[in-house]
């Protein structure tokens, strides 16, 4: 027997060597110098302890394991119970519920609304940025619940019975009426087949119910929603056409008598990414709802919420890019090729430094947009910087993640690896809350209707005037373009890209190390850059840039 074992050993071919170490058990906040500096710069360092706890949680191996389970075990629609009763419920893997509890416990959805401290929106944005490096699916219900307060606050009486439960950091997944729950999640159902992003094409009909609810006019809604973000929501906002046009409505997922509100989940979308989260297609059959805001002004009302979810898309994409970058750096640090670690090979060093520059630029841009929310005096900047950040960061995420995946070779393209999930996730934020053309047109609209917004964004860029010739040239060019608004629409994408790059350059010149700001301006503004990552010019401070971005174990 021993002889047979020795013989088998002599023919063994499989020995695991020279494989990268898994990046786990790190603190995603304390290992991120740029994030810590942004938090301090925008006055949110009072929440450092909370962010440190969140960073430890989102970087933990246990949470990575839960994220993998939740992504691989998609939610299932249960239209009927075993007796044939229509129930329209969604069943999730236990990992989803554990992640949701952790997410709400981090105050992802509530921190910006529960404190009067300066930088509250920045502190919440930092928590979002951290969670979007862990599992993006649970971030959707968290983001919707957070953003809903912007619209619900237009009617304090309507909001009053729900507010404390919406802001609760507990998690209650039971399919029961809001009155029976200790915490509530809020969703949104806007998109219809015939309209897509054109909400004026809404065909869902609202019929007066003939009675008041004590908190607003009651209606019955009949129609079909092509995308319902989080159909398991306890409350949700939706649009329907009433007598004076498209109006906004608030509905409960379950009625006070314990029955499902009159909606039928026709199917769950089989999405390319964001698989752990349930997105549904639903039919309203006399849905009980209450009008929110002024009749016929439903689109402006619900866009109060959408403005914040657009910021959330920017933060999410920035977080995805950050995670892809640190995964690539970790792989290169622990993988050998051609007798050297990958990270010590000049061509790989260039790629990693380029990714790191891209990641930090997007962090600062997204956090500056969050900071504008905190300051009422920056309302004009807030109006325009959010769609700028949303458009450009979401456009760059798929490109950056594809490059980070390639750094891993074939291993990055296998579903067992986090990079595969990031790759499927990366394009989504560019579609959510308005695709690229819609967002660029929104920027053009802001420039045309709110001249103060044009001045505000130019003033923000000009804070770094003199910091780099390429920035000064871009600022001068933008000023000339703003003087001819009639010519802007056909060049909207190029304009928004230029604004995003100039804003990011200005922020880096004011806040980031010189190696990063100089390389960004030289390559993104001055054009000393190839079409692919890894084409930074010779003399760039590669090692310092990678050291700042990496997570060393």
Buried (B, 14 or more C-beta within 10 A) or exposed (E): EEEEEEEEEEEEEEEEEEEBEBBBEBBBBBBBBBBBBBBBBBBBBBBBEBBBBBBBBBBBEEBBEBBBBBBBBBBEBEEEEEEEEEEBBBEBBEBBBBBBBBBBBBBBBBBBBBBEEBBBBBBBBBBBBBBBBBBBBBBBBBBBBBBBBBBBEBBEEBBEEBBEBBBBBEBBBEBEBBEEBEBBBBBBBBBBEEBBBEBEEBBBBBEEBEEEBEBBBBBBBBBBBBBBBBBBBBBBBBBBBBEEEBBBBBBBBBBEEEEBBBBBBBEBBEBEBBBBBBBBBBBBBBBBBBBBBEBBBBBBBBBBBBBBBBBBBBBBBBBBBBBBBBBBBBBBBBBEEEEEBBBBBEEBBBBBBBBBBBBBBBBBBBBBBBBBBBBEEBBBBBBBBBBBBBBBBBBBBBBBBBBBBBBBEEBBEEEEBBBBBBBBBBBBBBBBBBBBEBBBBBBBBBBBEBEBBBEBBBEBBBEBEEBBEBBBEBBEEBEEBBEEEEEBEEBBBEBBBBBBBBBBBBBBBEBBBEBBBBBBBBBBBBEBBEEEBBEBEEEBBBEBBBBBBBBEE
